[in-house]
Amino acid sequence: MPFYESSEQLQEIFNKFWVLAKQDEKVMGKLAKSQVVVRFDIEQPELHVTMNFRDPGPEGEIGTMSFDSDVEPEIAVWSNSETTNKFWQGKLNATIAMAKGEIRMQGSVAKALGLLSKIKPLYKVYPDVLKEMGLDNMVL
């Protein structure tokens, strides 16, 4: 049984999350300086989310999010949707989750762990999106 109803629902959550995340100029500035491309490969339901802080978007902005992108990521992270939900609410220790196999990663572990401190303020945004969408039962 998938944690989210569908890939479309999960995509809608990420779209709303991204709109709010982009408003945090301090976080986005730090991520832009990282010049990294991260792809999250989520299962149950399946969704591939790419956050690109290397290549300018259609309006010249650094920091774009897309689905099923063909941009080669510097870091690729696999998890199921339940683990993804925990992660984006700041309720998952990524190092322990990797050791347990709940998260698999390709790319620089050091760079990925360095990004964690930059995105911490965004952990407050994700639960707000869930609440806004009437998914209070998924807030941890």
N, C-alpha and C positions, 0 to 999 in steps of 0.2 A: 504494500500500500504506500503510494507516494506521500511525502510529507506535505507537499503543495498539491493543489487540485490538478494543475496542468502546467506545461511549459509556458503557456500564454500568461497564466496568473503570475508565475515567477518572473517572467519578462516585464510584466506591468509593475511589479514591485520594484525591480531594478531600475526601470525608467523613472518612477517617482522618486526613488532613493537618489538617483543621479542628479535630478533637478535640485533637490535640497542640498546634496553634497557640494555641488558646484557653487553654492552660495557661500561656502566657507573658504574665503579667498586665502586665508593663511595655510590651510591644509592643501588646497590646490596649488598654491605657490611652491610648497615643499615638494609635492609630488611632481610638479613640472620640472623642478631642479634635478629630480632623480633621473629623468629622461628614460624611464622604464616602460616596457609594454608587458602587462600581466594578463594572462587568460585564465579564467576560472571555468573549468569543465565540470559541470554539475550533473549528477545523475538522480533519477527518481523524483521528479521528471528531468529530462535532459534539457540542458541549456548551456550554451557556450558564450561567456561574457568576456569581452576584451576591453581592458582599460588601457588606453594608449596615452602616455605622457611624453612620447618621443616625437611623433609626427604631428604637424599642424592639422587641425580639422578643416572642414569646408569654409569656415569663416576666419581661418588663421589662428584659432585658439589652440592652446596646448591643453590637453586633457579631454579626451573623447571616450565615449563608451559605445560599443557596438556589439551586435550578436552575430555569431557565425562568421566572424571576420577572417580574411585570409592573411592578415598581417601576422608575421612570425613573432611570437612572444619571446621575451627574454626569460620570463618566468611563467611556467604553466602549473596550475594547481588543480588537482582533482579532489572532489569530495562528493558525498551525497547531499541532497538538499537539506536534510536535518542538520548535518554538520555545518553546512553553509549558513543556516539560520542562526546557529549558536555563534559562529564566527563573527557575523556582521552585527551581532548584539554584544560582542566583547565577552562572551561567556565560554570561550574555548581557548585553552592553552595550546597554541599552534605547535609548539615544540613537542609536547606530550602527544598531541593528536598525530603528528608525523611518526613518532616512535611506535604508536599503536596501529598505524596504517589507516587511520580515519581520514588522513590527508596524505596525498602523494604529490610530490613536487618534482619538476624538472627545472633546472637552471640553478642560479646561485642561491644557496640557502642563506648565506650571509646577507645578500642584498634583500632577499625576501623578508628576513627577520628585521632588517633595518627599516623596511617599509611599515612594519607593524606599529612602530612608535609614531610614524607620521599620520597614520589613518585613525588612531585612537579616538579623536574627537567625532569621527563619523559613526562610531558605535552607538551614539545617542540618536542618530537620525533614523536608522533602520527600524527600531521599534515604533517610532512615530509614524512611519509609513504603514506598518502593519496595523496599527490602531486606526489610522485614517481609512484603511480599506476594510475595517470591520473584522480584522483577523487577530483580535485581542488574545485569543487562545494560543497564539504562536509566540506571544511576547514572554520572554523568560525573566 
